[in-house]
């Protein structure tokens, strides 16, 4: 979500391809952090990045429930 992400991290994510997934709790934590940022700061850009992340991971977002915990 950084303006200039680490190239090694991006390469690792790229190598995962469609094997990568994300949990709902990660989305919730990112959303919570974005809400706590004052609107004039990075919040609008980060909200767009989060929406894109959700779009990209679409069918690979897994519920974090009691069994997962």
C-alpha positions as CSV (number, residue, x, y, z in Angstrom):
1,X,0.0,0.0,0.0
2,X,3.1,2.2,0.0
3,X,3.5,4.8,-2.8
4,X,6.9,3.1,-3.6
5,X,6.5,-0.5,-2.5
6,X,9.6,-2.7,-2.0
7,X,10.5,-4.3,-5.2
8,X,11.3,-7.6,-3.5
9,X,7.8,-7.7,-1.9
10,X,6.2,-7.0,-5.2
11,X,8.2,-9.7,-6.9
12,X,7.2,-12.2,-4.2
13,X,3.5,-11.3,-4.6
14,X,3.9,-11.6,-8.4
15,X,5.4,-15.0,-8.1
16,X,2.4,-16.1,-6.0
17,X,0.1,-15.4,-8.8
18,X,-3.3,-16.9,-8.2
19,X,-2.0,-19.0,-5.2
20,X,-2.1,-15.9,-3.0
21,X,-5.1,-15.3,-0.8
22,X,-6.2,-12.9,1.9
23,X,-8.3,-13.2,5.1
24,X,-11.3,-11.0,5.9
25,X,-9.7,-10.0,9.1
26,X,-6.8,-8.4,7.1
27,X,-9.3,-6.4,5.1
28,X,-11.0,-5.3,8.4
29,X,-7.7,-4.3,10.0
30,X,-6.6,-2.3,6.9
31,X,-10.0,-0.6,6.7
32,X,-9.9,0.3,10.4
33,X,-6.4,1.8,10.0
34,X,-7.6,3.9,7.0
35,X,-10.6,5.2,9.0
36,X,-8.3,6.4,11.8
37,X,-6.2,8.6,9.4
38,X,-7.4,12.1,9.1
39,X,-9.2,12.6,5.8
40,X,-6.8,15.2,4.5
41,X,-3.9,12.8,4.8
42,X,-3.4,9.4,3.0
43,X,-6.9,8.0,3.6
44,X,-8.4,8.6,0.2
45,X,-5.5,7.0,-1.6
46,X,-5.3,4.1,0.8
47,X,-9.1,3.5,0.5
48,X,-8.6,3.2,-3.3
49,X,-5.7,0.8,-2.8
50,X,-7.8,-1.3,-0.4
51,X,-10.7,-1.4,-2.9
52,X,-8.3,-2.6,-5.6
53,X,-6.9,-5.2,-3.3
54,X,-10.4,-6.6,-2.6
55,X,-11.1,-6.5,-6.4
56,X,-7.9,-8.3,-7.3
57,X,-8.3,-11.0,-4.6
58,X,-12.1,-11.4,-5.3
59,X,-12.6,-15.1,-5.0
60,X,-9.5,-15.6,-2.9
61,X,-10.7,-13.8,0.2
62,X,-11.2,-16.3,3.1
63,X,-13.4,-15.9,6.1
64,X,-11.6,-15.7,9.5
65,X,-14.0,-17.4,11.9
66,X,-13.7,-19.2,15.2
67,X,-12.4,-22.4,13.5
68,X,-9.7,-20.3,11.7
69,X,-8.6,-18.8,15.0
